[in-house]
């Protein structure tokens, strides 16, 4: 077995051995890990931060669609948790409410109950989003009570007042985020209600941080989650 000059991703021990399976084994903690898997995750992080869809990333890296999809879902969960921690104890400068409804649904008034409602808070040069309860649970009640028309009128007023194309006079960090959000969401061609929160947080993450910062944060999040660690992956050669 060959000795490697890479440190163990679990205990940082410098004595590693190459196994016939292609894995590395630590002489200290005796754990095994795959350098190939680490490189794949690094490539997937780059694709994710560069806004490549699951389809595009799987084609580019020649990986199975579901493998990429699961990794992207993991990234979003880690990001959401990170953003919650990032926002703690921050001083809010201002906040505003936003209602998102897919363009294709706006012409049918009953679709207002499919809208996603969230609050956007500005702090420093970043934003934080708080997703409000979905209106869908009230749909049947409003339709049965005949109150949908009244609600639709109020909703329409709100949309006119908060339409991004009419916010030039009050442009600020929040309205900049809303525009970025709308543009970013287009590539997904529809997001399920149960996944909306994670896509909202992904877009918040990409708005708040540069491409370089996104890559670095995601690598550290993976390392800290004990799923994979990327310590020293760029600094040291895998082979002697």
C-alpha positions in Angstrom: 0.0 0.0 0.0 1.2 3.5 -0.8 1.4 6.3 1.8 -0.3 9.5 0.9 0.5 13.2 1.7 -3.1 14.1 2.2 -4.5 14.5 5.7 -7.4 12.4 7.1 -10.7 14.2 6.7 -11.9 12.9 10.0 -8.9 13.3 12.4 -6.3 15.2 10.3 -3.8 12.4 10.7 -1.1 12.7 8.0 -0.5 8.9 7.6 -2.9 7.5 5.0 -2.8 4.4 2.9 -4.3 3.7 -0.6 -6.6 0.7 -0.7 -7.3 -1.5 -3.8 -10.8 -0.1 -3.8 -9.5 3.4 -4.5 -10.3 4.6 -1.0 -7.8 6.0 1.5 -7.5 4.6 5.0 -6.3 6.5 8.0 -3.6 4.8 10.1 -4.9 6.7 13.2 -8.7 6.5 13.3 -8.8 3.6 10.8 -11.6 5.3 8.9 -11.9 5.2 5.1 -12.9 7.8 2.6 -12.9 8.4 -1.1 -10.8 11.1 -2.7 -12.9 10.6 -5.9 -16.1 11.4 -4.0 -14.5 14.5 -2.5 -13.6 15.7 -6.0 -17.1 15.0 -7.3 -18.6 17.0 -4.4 -16.3 19.9 -5.1 -17.3 19.9 -8.8 -21.0 19.8 -7.8 -20.6 22.7 -5.4 -19.0 24.7 -8.3 -22.0 23.8 -10.6 -24.5 24.7 -7.9 -22.9 28.1 -7.2 -22.7 28.8 -11.0 -26.5 28.3 -11.2 -26.4 25.1 -13.3 -29.6 23.1 -13.0 -29.6 19.5 -12.0 -29.9 18.5 -15.6 -27.0 20.7 -16.7 -24.8 19.6 -13.9 -25.4 15.9 -14.5 -24.6 16.3 -18.2 -21.5 18.3 -17.5 -20.1 15.9 -14.9 -21.5 12.7 -16.4 -23.4 11.9 -13.2 -26.8 10.3 -12.6 -29.6 12.8 -12.4 -30.8 11.6 -9.0 -27.3 11.7 -7.5 -27.0 15.3 -8.4 -30.5 16.1 -7.3 -29.9 14.6 -3.8 -26.7 16.6 -3.5 -28.4 19.8 -4.5 -31.1 19.2 -1.9 -28.4 18.6 0.7 -26.8 21.9 -0.2 -30.0 23.8 0.1 -30.7 22.3 3.6 -27.2 23.2 4.8 -27.6 26.7 3.3 -31.0 27.3 5.0 -29.5 26.4 8.4 -26.5 28.5 7.8 -28.6 31.6 6.9 -30.7 31.2 10.1 -27.4 31.3 12.1 -26.1 34.2 10.1 -29.2 36.3 10.8 -29.2 35.8 14.6 -28.9 39.0 16.7 -28.6 41.2 13.6 -30.0 44.7 13.6 -32.8 45.1 11.0 -32.6 48.3 8.9 -36.0 47.8 7.2 -38.4 45.1 6.0 -41.2 44.6 3.6 -43.7 42.0 2.5 -43.7 40.2 -0.9 -46.2 37.9 -2.5 -45.0 35.6 -5.2 -47.3 34.0 -7.8 -46.2 32.3 -11.0 -47.0 34.5 -14.0 -49.0 31.7 -15.6 -51.4 31.7 -12.6 -52.0 35.4 -12.2 -55.0 35.5 -14.7 -57.1 33.1 -12.6 -58.2 34.7 -9.4 -58.6 31.4 -7.5 -54.9 30.9 -7.9 -54.2 33.7 -5.4 -54.3 30.9 -2.8 -51.3 29.3 -4.4 -49.2 32.5 -3.8 -46.2 32.4 -1.5 -45.9 35.2 1.0 -42.6 36.1 2.7 -41.1 39.0 4.6 -37.7 40.3 3.5 -35.5 42.0 6.1 -32.5 44.1 5.3 -29.5 44.1 7.6 -26.1 45.5 6.8 -25.7 44.7 3.1 -27.6 41.4 3.2 -31.2 40.3 3.3 -33.0 37.6 5.3 -36.4 36.1 4.3 -39.1 34.7 6.6 -41.6 32.5 4.8 -45.2 33.1 6.0 -47.9 30.4 6.2 -49.2 29.4 2.8 -52.7 30.6 1.9 -53.7 27.3 0.3 -55.1 26.0 3.5 -57.8 28.7 3.4 -58.8 28.1 -0.2 -61.8 25.9 0.3 -63.2 28.1 3.1 -62.9 31.3 1.0 -64.5 29.7 -2.0 -67.4 28.2 0.1 -68.0 31.6 1.9 -68.0 33.5 -1.4 -65.2 35.7 -0.1 -62.7 35.0 -2.8 -63.7 38.1 -4.9 -63.1 40.5 -2.0 -59.8 38.9 -1.2 -58.8 38.9 -4.9 -59.4 42.7 -5.1 -57.2 43.3 -2.0 -54.5 41.1 -3.4 -54.6 42.9 -6.7 -54.1 46.2 -5.0 -51.1 44.8 -3.1 -49.6 43.4 -6.3 -49.9 46.8 -8.1 -48.3 48.6 -5.2 -45.4 46.1 -4.9 -44.8 45.2 -8.5 -41.1 45.2 -9.1 -41.3 47.1 -12.4 -42.8 50.1 -10.5 -40.3 50.3 -7.6 -37.7 52.5 -9.1 -38.7 55.4 -6.9 -38.2 53.4 -3.8 -35.4 51.1 -4.9 -33.4 49.7 -2.1 -31.7 46.4 -1.0 -35.0 44.7 -0.5 -36.5 45.5 -4.0 -33.1 44.6 -5.5 -33.5 41.2 -3.9 -37.0 40.8 -5.1 -35.9 41.4 -8.7 -33.0 39.0 -8.3 -35.5 36.5 -6.8 -37.9 36.7 -9.7 -35.2 36.3 -12.3 -33.5 33.5 -10.4 -36.7 31.5 -10.0 -37.5 31.5 -13.8 -34.9 28.8 -14.5 -36.7 26.2 -12.3 -40.0 26.5 -14.3 -42.1 26.0 -11.2 -41.3 25.0 -7.6 -43.4 22.8 -5.4 -44.9 24.4 -2.3 -43.0 22.0 0.0 -39.7 23.0 -1.6 -40.3 26.7 -1.9 -38.6 27.6 1.4 -35.3 25.9 0.3 -35.3 27.6 -3.1 -36.0 31.0 -1.4 -33.0 30.4 0.9 -30.8 29.3 -2.0 -31.6 32.6 -3.8 -31.0 34.6 -0.6 -27.6 32.9 -0.2 -26.6 33.7 -3.7 -27.8 37.3 -3.4 -25.9 37.8 -0.1 -22.5 36.3 -1.1 -20.1 36.4 -4.0 -19.4 33.3 -6.1 -16.1 32.8 -4.3 -17.8 33.2 -0.9 -20.5 30.7 -1.8 -18.0 28.0 -2.8 -16.0 28.5 0.5 -19.1 28.5 2.7 -20.6 25.4 1.1 -17.3 23.5 1.5 -17.1 24.4 5.1 -20.8 23.5 5.7 -20.1 20.1 4.3 -17.0 19.7 6.4 -18.8 20.7 9.6 -21.8 18.4 8.8 -19.4 15.4 9.0 -20.6 14.2 5.6 -17.4 15.1 3.9 -14.5 17.3 4.7 -12.6 19.4 2.3 -9.7 20.5 4.5 -6.5 20.9 2.6 -8.0 19.5 -0.6 -6.7 22.5 -2.5 -3.4 22.9 -0.7 -2.0 19.4 -0.8 -1.5 16.8 -3.5 -3.2 13.5 -3.2 -0.2 11.6 -4.5 3.3 11.7 -3.2 
